[in-house]
Amino acid sequence: MNSLTQDLGRFVADLSLRQVPAEGCAIARTGIADCFGVLIAGSRDPEIALVDRELGHSNGATLASLIPSGARRSPETAALVNGVAAHVLDYDDVSLDGHPSAVLVPAILAQGEASGSSGAEMLTAYVAGYEVWAELLVREPIPLHRKGWHPSAVLGPIAAAAACAKLRGLDATQAATAMAIAASMSSGVVANFGTMTKSFQVGRAAQSGVIAARLAQAGLTASLDALEHPAGLLMALSVDGKAELDRPFDVAQKEWHIVGHGLSIKRYPICYATHRSIDAALDLVTRFDLTPEKVGRIHVSTGKTQMLMLRNSAPQTGLEAKFSMQFAMAAALCARNVGLRELTDDFVRRPEVQAIFPRVSLEGTAATKAGSNFAPADAVEITMIDGATHKSGPVEFAKGSHQRPLSRDELWAKFADCLGAQFPDAKKTRAFENLMMFDRLNGAGDLALAAD
């Protein structure tokens, strides 16, 4: 019988950047650059100081940097804290039913700095982690969100372990062992969306990958069929027993998931389940010059799985608002924007914003787009107090998605906004250019330009 765990271990150990299609390398560079900017924006959140204060330590000779402060921590702690920062704003990229860069980039930067890895080696590790995550995901036909699992937190540790195994130069058996160890570190539930614990789950996934690779290299053993065993990770996540355990993983014939699935870069710092509807609403609001006092009702057609994630119908904080379609529509109408300035407690509690929530109704469909948790399309209908109705029509892809990518200038604009006024424009530009040619860097230290 084929061993998926061991086959993936061989893939990780043998992968070279020369094998990766140019498009795949470009996607990985974009993900790293976008995540780095979002991480810096997120580092200002009070949750980051809380996690670092309670769990941070700097014992040991091998250290890695917090971003952007440069404070030195153990690689495991740096991955944790930077991972929380990368996800705390919910502004990080989306793919594979989760947030691959928010898990992979903090783990790779921490392990890469500790290992003295080059940019090319870290880019290779990113692709290795992405491909492992994708391979596990496509073997489970029922979306993990529907079963209460947070994919980033349950598949992310294995992907991060693969990436860190690559950076540590582990052989095939050691890499498989690292992923098997990480399988016992997988956990995270959708019920914690809208709280600090959601981003903590992502930080823990990054940290778990660093720890698992370290332990595998030190000689900790694990079952080399931990992923595909009838009592292994895939079956534990499957519940209904439909996971594909026996399908061979053939490196010679594999398709590159990073090219097929890509990355979707977020335009709004809010749950991605709202983005198509926000695009639709903003188009209607600007096209017809709609104002809150003239709107009687906003009806959103979306997916039932999306609605499961959007659990807050009347949010009172910026964190709760990130998982609220009602807030997304209110911000689009009241501010004509859904950005970092709107995701604050003060804005969420404004009377005119709160007044919109009861006017928003949702209609969910069980149908899902192929290869996605989401409905085939979202649509918004806004009915005015005078009875006039404005309909968006179906929106299949959000702007910034893999199918409708942002331009380089749009990526730069988001990056510069994330870094904020504390960094001069020249430093922002230098950092962005370095990140967009990531595989040419000597190592993680070259990125200190953005953090000193």
C-alpha positions as MATLAB code, in Angstrom:
seq = 'MNSLTQDLGRFVADLSLRQVPAEGCAIARTGIADCFGVLIAGSRDPEIALVDRELGHSNGATLASLIPSGARRSPETAALVNGVAAHVLDYDDVSLDGHPSAVLVPAILAQGEASGSSGAEMLTAYVAGYEVWAELLVREPIPLHRKGWHPSAVLGPIAAAAACAKLRGLDATQAATAMAIAASMSSGVVANFGTMTKSFQVGRAAQSGVIAARLAQAGLTASLDALEHPAGLLMALSVDGKAELDRPFDVAQKEWHIVGHGLSIKRYPICYATHRSIDAALDLVTRFDLTPEKVGRIHVSTGKTQMLMLRNSAPQTGLEAKFSMQFAMAAALCARNVGLRELTDDFVRRPEVQAIFPRVSLEGTAATKAGSNFAPADAVEITMIDGATHKSGPVEFAKGSHQRPLSRDELWAKFADCLGAQFPDAKKTRAFENLMMFDRLNGAGDLALAAD';
ca = [
       0.000    0.000    0.000;
       1.263    3.484   -0.826;
       2.180    5.706    2.104;
       1.022    9.255    1.486;
       3.011   10.509    4.463;
       6.245    9.016    3.140;
       5.543   10.085   -0.435;
       5.037   13.669    0.712;
       8.238   13.407    2.728;
      10.152   12.443   -0.409;
       8.516   15.264   -2.353;
       9.531   17.841    0.261;
      13.089   16.553    0.596;
      13.694   16.388   -3.166;
      11.952   19.599   -4.253;
      14.094   22.240   -5.935;
      13.064   25.677   -7.110;
      13.987   24.709  -10.688;
      11.048   22.268  -10.695;
       8.488   24.926   -9.792;
       6.743   26.625  -12.733;
       7.535   30.323  -13.119;
       3.887   31.171  -12.438;
       4.064   29.247   -9.185;
       7.152   31.182   -8.091;
       5.433   34.478   -8.920;
       2.378   33.496   -6.879;
       4.580   32.538   -3.925;
       6.452   35.848   -4.066;
       3.162   37.746   -4.102;
       1.894   35.788   -1.105;
       5.056   36.469    0.881;
       5.033   40.195    0.050;
       1.349   40.651    0.869;
       1.663   38.678    4.111;
       4.692   40.693    5.226;
       2.779   43.954    4.881;
      -0.323   42.613    6.584;
       1.848   41.209    9.378;
       3.291   44.654   10.068;
      -0.187   46.192   10.160;
      -1.351   43.442   12.498;
       1.636   43.836   14.807;
       0.008   46.988   16.207;
      -2.998   45.064   17.523;
      -3.140   44.710   21.340;
      -3.442   40.936   20.980;
       0.147   40.723   19.730;
       1.583   42.325   22.874;
      -0.614   40.032   24.974;
       0.640   36.848   23.297;
       4.267   37.966   23.355;
       4.058   39.001   27.024;
       2.545   35.713   28.147;
       4.345   33.255   25.857;
       7.403   35.052   24.496;
      10.873   34.062   25.591;
      14.377   34.435   24.195;
      16.306   31.584   25.754;
      18.828   29.733   23.623;
      21.542   30.666   21.178;
      19.407   30.411   18.026;
      16.971   33.282   17.731;
      14.618   34.829   15.169;
      13.068   38.263   14.824;
       9.639   39.630   15.581;
       8.391   41.825   12.745;
       8.727   44.776   12.534;
      10.321   45.478   15.947;
      13.289   43.166   15.440;
      12.975   41.906   19.016;
      14.681   38.542   19.367;
      12.762   35.414   20.354;
      13.137   31.675   19.917;
      12.179   30.592   16.369;
       9.085   28.835   17.746;
       7.939   31.974   19.571;
       8.727   34.253   16.615;
       6.603   32.016   14.382;
       3.756   32.129   16.914;
       3.738   35.889   17.483;
       4.301   36.798   13.832;
       1.653   34.234   12.842;
      -0.925   35.854   15.104;
       0.017   39.260   13.696;
      -0.321   37.973   10.125;
      -3.909   36.883   10.719;
      -5.254   39.168   13.432;
      -6.655   41.721   10.971;
      -8.106   39.049    8.663;
      -6.417   40.910    5.831;
      -4.145   38.051    4.730;
      -4.477   36.105    1.505;
      -6.908   33.246    0.959;
      -6.673   29.873   -0.776;
      -7.088   26.176    0.001;
     -10.131   26.974    2.182;
      -7.844   28.915    4.492;
      -4.932   31.313    4.808;
      -1.746   29.629    3.596;
       0.621   32.592    3.743;
      -0.343   33.585    7.298;
       0.775   30.130    8.434;
       3.691   29.528    6.082;
       5.405   32.919    5.971;
       5.891   33.383    9.749;
       7.152   29.807   10.076;
       9.488   30.177    7.092;
      10.891   33.561    8.155;
      11.570   32.301   11.682;
      13.108   28.988   10.621;
      14.849   30.586    7.652;
      16.505   33.217    9.829;
      17.546   30.613   12.388;
      18.918   28.325    9.670;
      20.602   31.063    7.639;
      18.492   30.146    4.600;
      18.607   32.108    1.353;
      15.585   33.710   -0.248;
      15.514   30.973   -2.875;
      15.506   28.300   -0.188;
      12.684   30.013    1.672;
      10.659   30.409   -1.524;
      11.119   26.686   -2.204;
       9.934   25.935    1.332;
       6.817   28.047    0.741;
       5.936   26.020   -2.353;
       6.609   22.759   -0.502;
       4.244   23.753    2.301;
       1.580   25.001   -0.080;
       1.632   21.791   -2.125;
       1.380   19.579    0.976;
      -1.573   21.594    2.305;
      -3.325   21.391   -1.059;
      -2.718   17.664   -1.467;
      -4.334   16.945    1.895;
      -7.239   19.302    1.230;
      -8.224   17.822   -2.133;
      -8.485   14.360   -0.577;
     -11.435   15.446    1.587;
     -14.605   16.103   -0.482;
     -16.637   17.686    2.345;
     -15.490   21.230    3.272;
     -13.840   21.255    6.690;
     -15.641   24.456    7.697;
     -18.967   22.625    7.563;
     -17.730   20.210   10.204;
     -16.491   22.944   12.498;
     -12.800   22.656   11.579;
     -10.655   25.718   10.860;
      -8.598   24.494    7.865;
      -5.706   26.872    8.504;
      -5.324   25.456   11.992;
      -5.672   21.761   11.129;
      -3.824   21.562    7.796;
      -1.522   24.521    8.403;
       0.686   22.719   10.966;
       1.480   19.931    8.496;
       2.226   22.445    5.730;
       4.433   24.525    8.034;
       6.224   21.364    9.178;
       6.942   20.504    5.540;
       8.301   23.999    4.892;
      10.499   23.961    7.992;
      11.712   20.432    7.226;
      12.843   21.740    3.856;
      14.723   24.637    5.459;
      16.388   22.314    7.970;
      17.528   20.046    5.134;
      15.759   16.990    6.500;
      15.810   13.801    4.472;
      12.645   12.133    3.203;
      12.008   10.060    6.321;
      12.672   12.971    8.661;
      10.387   15.246    6.621;
       7.633   12.618    6.745;
       8.182   12.320   10.490;
       7.900   16.099   10.916;
       4.525   16.067    9.143;
       3.397   13.087   11.204;
       4.336   14.918   14.421;
       2.453   17.980   13.210;
      -0.624   15.828   12.584;
      -0.867   15.465   16.351;
      -0.680   19.249   16.731;
      -3.625   20.010   14.431;
      -6.577   21.749   16.052;
      -8.819   24.744   15.581;
     -12.569   25.330   15.401;
     -14.845   27.685   13.499;
     -16.737   28.466   16.707;
     -13.840   30.704   17.761;
     -14.144   32.941   14.700;
     -14.722   36.542   15.731;
     -12.477   36.244   18.788;
      -8.747   36.576   19.451;
      -8.467   32.809   19.377;
      -8.982   32.629   15.604;
      -5.684   34.382   14.903;
      -4.060   32.488   17.779;
      -5.012   29.255   15.994;
      -3.081   30.444   12.934;
      -0.069   31.481   15.015;
      -0.072   28.112   16.720;
      -0.134   26.390   13.329;
       3.018   28.269   12.290;
       4.664   27.530   15.624;
       3.718   23.851   15.435;
       5.474   23.494   12.088;
       8.708   24.901   13.515;
       8.490   22.631   16.564;
       7.610   19.503   14.572;
      10.572   19.885   12.196;
      12.919   20.554   15.096;
      11.760   17.461   16.967;
      11.927   15.272   13.870;
      15.538   16.289   13.312;
      16.303   15.610   16.987;
      14.990   12.039   16.655;
      11.404   12.130   17.957;
       9.512    9.322   16.258;
       6.045    9.333   14.739;
       4.011    6.973   12.583;
       5.007    7.236    8.948;
       1.394    6.699    7.898;
      -0.079    9.261   10.307;
      -1.819   11.170    7.521;
      -3.485    8.315    5.638;
      -3.906    5.610    8.306;
      -7.549    4.584    8.954;
      -7.053    6.156   12.379;
      -4.927    9.038   11.054;
      -5.444   12.723   10.388;
      -7.465   12.558    7.166;
      -9.988   10.142    8.617;
     -10.161   12.077   11.885;
     -11.087   15.196    9.932;
     -13.388   13.349    7.552;
     -15.845   11.883   10.092;
     -18.068   10.634    7.238;
     -15.263    8.399    5.980;
     -15.071    9.865    2.479;
     -11.428   10.966    2.549;
      -9.260    9.557   -0.257;
      -6.607    7.564    1.585;
      -5.340    5.208   -1.102;
      -4.898    7.426   -4.165;
      -1.190    7.409   -5.072;
       0.821   10.614   -4.860;
       2.977   10.549   -7.978;
       5.476   13.424   -8.095;
       6.249   12.818  -11.767;
       2.597   13.263  -12.755;
       1.440   15.767  -10.163;
      -0.239   19.018  -11.081;
       1.062   22.128   -9.359;
      -1.652   23.166   -6.939;
      -0.085   26.594   -6.466;
      -0.714   27.304  -10.146;
      -4.197   25.790  -10.207;
      -5.487   27.243   -6.931;
      -3.249   30.294   -6.640;
      -3.811   32.953   -4.003;
      -6.579   35.484   -3.556;
      -5.320   38.768   -2.129;
      -7.806   40.501    0.143;
      -8.977   44.029   -0.596;
     -10.874   44.236    2.674;
      -9.680   43.306    6.219;
     -12.718   41.156    6.885;
     -13.757   37.524    6.401;
     -13.371   36.542    2.748;
     -16.898   35.140    2.759;
     -18.120   38.752    2.503;
     -15.860   40.026   -0.280;
     -17.985   39.306   -3.338;
     -20.981   40.859   -1.627;
     -18.946   43.919   -0.658;
     -17.827   44.345   -4.269;
     -21.468   44.147   -5.336;
     -22.698   46.546   -2.664;
     -19.982   49.137   -3.258;
     -20.730   49.098   -6.966;
     -24.429   49.775   -6.325;
     -23.754   52.437   -3.692;
     -21.386   54.400   -5.916;
     -23.234   53.841   -9.184;
     -26.577   55.033   -7.818;
     -25.209   57.404   -5.147;
     -27.073   55.588   -2.361;
     -27.178   57.001    1.171;
     -28.164   55.235    4.421;
     -31.254   57.266    5.170;
     -32.810   56.349    1.803;
     -32.224   52.571    2.057;
     -35.011   50.397    3.395;
     -33.583   46.906    2.937;
     -30.429   45.100    1.761;
     -30.837   41.485    0.696;
     -27.753   39.325    0.171;
     -27.748   36.002   -1.644;
     -24.758   33.946   -0.559;
     -23.802   30.416    0.495;
     -24.832   28.523    3.596;
     -21.231   27.643    4.400;
     -20.325   31.323    4.124;
     -23.182   32.155    6.475;
     -21.835   29.606    8.946;
     -18.621   31.613    9.183;
     -20.480   34.946    9.465;
     -21.896   34.313   12.895;
     -22.306   37.917   14.145;
     -25.492   39.619   12.988;
     -25.206   42.615   15.343;
     -21.497   43.091   16.095;
     -20.352   45.563   18.740;
     -16.592   45.395   18.213;
     -14.250   45.529   15.255;
     -13.264   41.928   15.888;
     -16.868   40.734   15.838;
     -17.535   42.821   12.731;
     -14.970   40.834   10.755;
     -17.460   37.954   10.743;
     -20.640   39.848    9.957;
     -22.320   40.303    6.591;
     -24.567   42.883    8.265;
     -21.527   44.985    9.100;
     -20.017   44.510    5.645;
     -23.153   45.943    4.057;
     -23.409   48.744    6.626;
     -19.816   49.839    6.092;
     -20.212   49.742    2.319;
     -23.285   51.957    2.609;
     -22.186   54.324    5.390;
     -18.495   54.736    4.557;
     -18.370   53.559    0.938;
     -15.364   51.573    2.075;
     -14.539   48.519    4.166;
     -10.989   49.168    5.316;
      -8.796   49.293    8.377;
     -10.406   52.576    9.470;
     -13.848   50.977    9.479;
     -12.826   47.868   11.443;
     -12.661   49.731   14.754;
     -14.936   49.500   17.774;
     -15.873   53.175   17.460;
     -16.983   52.864   13.842;
     -18.906   49.640   14.451;
     -20.840   51.276   17.309;
     -21.846   54.380   15.368;
     -25.643   54.729   15.481;
     -25.938   55.025   11.695;
     -23.941   51.792   11.267;
     -25.893   49.904   13.919;
     -29.144   51.089   12.353;
     -28.365   49.242    9.117;
     -27.934   45.792   10.696;
     -31.670   44.975   11.058;
     -32.251   45.999    7.437;
     -29.880   43.319    6.115;
     -31.310   39.900    5.267;
     -29.410   36.851    4.073;
     -30.477   34.028    1.811;
     -28.212   30.999    1.702;
     -27.818   28.320   -0.920;
     -26.369   24.889   -0.206;
     -24.830   24.779   -3.688;
     -21.089   25.357   -3.770;
     -18.697   26.361   -6.489;
     -16.461   23.517   -7.644;
     -13.390   23.307   -5.446;
     -14.707   25.918   -3.025;
     -16.693   26.394    0.161;
     -18.526   29.307   -1.410;
     -21.729   29.569   -3.390;
     -21.321   29.780   -7.180;
     -21.906   33.536   -6.881;
     -23.074   36.221   -4.455;
     -25.594   38.925   -5.257;
     -26.918   42.034   -3.497;
     -30.304   43.695   -3.881;
     -30.888   47.101   -2.285;
     -34.470   48.312   -1.910;
     -34.997   52.000   -1.281;
     -37.594   53.452    1.076;
     -39.474   54.764   -1.962;
     -39.687   51.214   -3.347;
     -37.013   51.479   -6.027;
     -34.772   48.414   -6.291;
     -31.157   48.107   -7.384;
     -29.736   44.658   -8.168;
     -26.088   43.793   -8.567;
     -26.385   40.611  -10.566;
     -24.220   37.608   -9.676;
     -20.605   38.205   -8.612;
     -18.585   35.039   -9.163;
     -15.078   36.281   -8.311;
     -14.013   38.986   -5.896;
     -11.544   41.589   -7.085;
      -8.138   40.387   -5.913;
      -9.040   36.733   -6.406;
      -6.825   34.340   -8.320;
      -9.188   34.826  -11.275;
      -9.228   38.660  -10.975;
      -5.774   39.453   -9.559;
      -4.652   42.819   -8.277;
      -2.125   44.703  -10.376;
       1.358   45.338   -9.037;
       0.342   48.945   -8.328;
      -2.696   47.746   -6.369;
      -0.533   45.329   -4.390;
       1.868   48.159   -3.636;
      -0.968   50.444   -2.503;
      -2.185   47.841   -0.001;
       1.367   47.167    1.197;
       2.087   50.870    1.735;
      -1.197   51.325    3.597;
      -0.379   48.383    5.860;
       3.053   49.749    6.760;
       1.485   53.102    7.575;
       2.978   56.482    8.387;
       5.639   55.099   10.726;
       7.734   54.060    7.714;
       8.975   56.619    5.143;
       8.020   56.022    1.532;
      11.580   55.175    0.507;
      11.745   52.386    3.071;
       8.353   51.034    2.031;
       9.424   50.973   -1.596;
      12.702   49.228   -0.808;
      10.955   46.610    1.310;
       8.302   45.939   -1.333;
      10.864   45.570   -4.101;
      12.913   43.162   -1.981;
       9.864   41.045   -1.253;
       8.814   40.918   -4.889;
      12.216   39.452   -5.807;
      12.328   37.313   -2.699;
      14.289   34.416   -4.180;
      17.203   36.751   -4.943;
      17.693   37.764   -1.298;
      20.653   36.517    0.683;
      18.428   35.725    3.640;
      15.780   36.952    6.062;
      18.159   39.659    7.282;
      17.678   41.550    4.012;
      14.085   42.207    5.062;
      15.258   44.155    8.132;
      15.144   47.180    5.827;
      11.424   47.247    6.508;
      11.786   46.864   10.233;
      14.692   48.968   11.496;
];
